[in-house]
Amino acid sequence: MFTIYVILIIFVAFLLVTVIMVQNPQGGGLSASFGGSGQQMGGVKKTSDFLDKSTWTLATVLLVLILLSNMSLMTGGTSTKSDLFDDNDAIPTQTMPAPTDADIDETLKTDN
């Protein structure tokens, strides 16, 4: 499932970059490239509105896809933990006996 989200995220990000690159901050953008000189006609305004709405829609879709991909990782669709730490028998453990009062007294005598 995570792979599907990654593919969709890449596709939506590509579309978002494309839509942003088509826009022009001064308002010319796509319409100025195809012969709409400086006049604000109905088609020019509609193209600008469409690109603006497309940008916001794609940005929202991208954010939702990123959150969903993160949720799919947290639910554990695939194991992300290493199996190295799951095997407790592979590492031998040693236990040391707790020191007794006699051991402590002997240590104190040797230090003086």
C-alpha positions as CSV (number, residue, x, y, z in Angstrom):
1,M,0.0,0.0,0.0
2,F,2.9,2.3,0.8
3,T,4.3,1.9,-2.7
4,I,1.0,3.0,-4.2
5,Y,1.0,6.1,-2.1
6,V,4.6,6.9,-3.1
7,I,3.8,6.6,-6.8
8,L,0.7,8.8,-6.4
9,I,2.8,11.4,-4.4
10,I,5.4,11.5,-7.2
11,F,2.7,11.9,-9.8
12,V,0.8,14.7,-8.0
13,A,4.0,16.5,-7.2
14,F,4.9,16.4,-10.9
15,L,1.5,17.8,-11.8
16,L,1.8,20.5,-9.1
17,V,5.2,21.6,-10.4
18,T,3.9,21.7,-13.9
19,V,0.8,23.9,-12.9
20,I,3.0,26.2,-10.9
21,M,5.5,26.6,-13.8
22,V,2.7,27.5,-16.2
23,Q,1.5,30.3,-14.0
24,N,3.0,33.8,-14.3
25,P,3.1,36.0,-11.2
26,Q,2.2,39.1,-13.1
27,G,-1.0,37.5,-14.4
28,G,0.1,36.7,-18.0
29,G,0.9,33.1,-17.6
30,L,-0.5,30.6,-20.0
31,S,-2.9,33.0,-21.6
32,A,-0.2,35.5,-22.5
33,S,1.8,32.7,-24.2
34,F,-1.1,32.0,-26.6
35,G,-1.8,35.5,-27.9
36,G,-3.7,37.1,-25.0
37,S,-1.7,40.3,-24.8
38,G,-2.4,42.7,-21.9
39,Q,-6.2,42.6,-22.1
40,Q,-8.2,40.9,-19.4
41,M,-10.8,39.0,-21.4
42,G,-13.1,36.4,-20.1
43,G,-10.9,33.5,-21.2
44,V,-7.8,34.9,-19.6
45,K,-9.5,35.3,-16.3
46,K,-11.0,31.8,-16.4
47,T,-7.6,30.3,-17.2
48,S,-6.0,32.2,-14.3
49,D,-8.8,31.0,-12.0
50,F,-8.5,27.4,-13.2
51,L,-4.7,27.4,-12.6
52,D,-5.2,28.9,-9.2
53,K,-7.8,26.3,-8.2
54,S,-5.7,23.5,-9.6
55,T,-2.7,24.6,-7.6
56,W,-4.6,24.6,-4.3
57,T,-6.4,21.3,-5.2
58,L,-3.1,19.5,-6.1
59,A,-1.4,20.9,-3.0
60,T,-4.2,19.6,-0.8
61,V,-4.2,16.2,-2.5
62,L,-0.4,16.0,-2.0
63,L,-0.7,16.8,1.7
64,V,-3.4,14.2,2.2
65,L,-1.4,11.6,0.3
66,I,1.6,12.3,2.5
67,L,-0.4,11.9,5.7
68,L,-2.0,8.7,4.4
69,S,1.4,7.2,3.5
70,N,2.6,8.1,7.0
71,M,-0.4,6.4,8.5
72,S,0.1,3.3,6.5
73,L,3.7,3.0,7.9
74,M,2.4,3.4,11.4
75,T,-0.2,0.7,11.1
76,G,2.4,-1.8,10.1
77,G,1.4,-2.9,6.6
78,T,5.0,-4.2,6.2
79,S,7.6,-4.9,8.9
80,T,10.0,-2.0,9.3
81,K,11.8,-3.4,12.3
82,S,15.0,-5.3,11.9
83,D,14.8,-9.0,12.7
84,L,18.3,-8.7,14.3
85,F,16.8,-7.5,17.5
86,D,13.9,-10.0,17.7
87,D,16.2,-13.0,18.4
88,N,17.0,-13.0,22.1
89,D,18.8,-16.4,22.1
90,A,21.5,-15.1,19.7
91,I,23.1,-13.0,22.4
92,P,24.4,-14.9,25.5
93,T,23.8,-13.2,28.8
94,Q,25.8,-13.5,32.0
95,T,24.5,-12.8,35.4
96,M,26.7,-11.7,38.2
97,P,25.9,-12.6,41.7
98,A,24.9,-9.7,44.0
99,P,27.7,-8.6,46.4
100,T,27.3,-9.8,50.0
101,D,28.3,-7.9,53.1
102,A,31.4,-10.0,53.4
103,D,32.5,-8.9,49.9
104,I,31.9,-5.3,50.7
105,D,33.9,-5.6,54.0
106,E,36.8,-7.3,52.2
107,T,36.9,-4.6,49.5
108,L,37.0,-1.8,52.2
109,K,39.8,-3.5,54.0
110,T,41.9,-3.9,50.9
111,D,41.5,-0.2,49.9
112,N,42.9,1.1,53.3
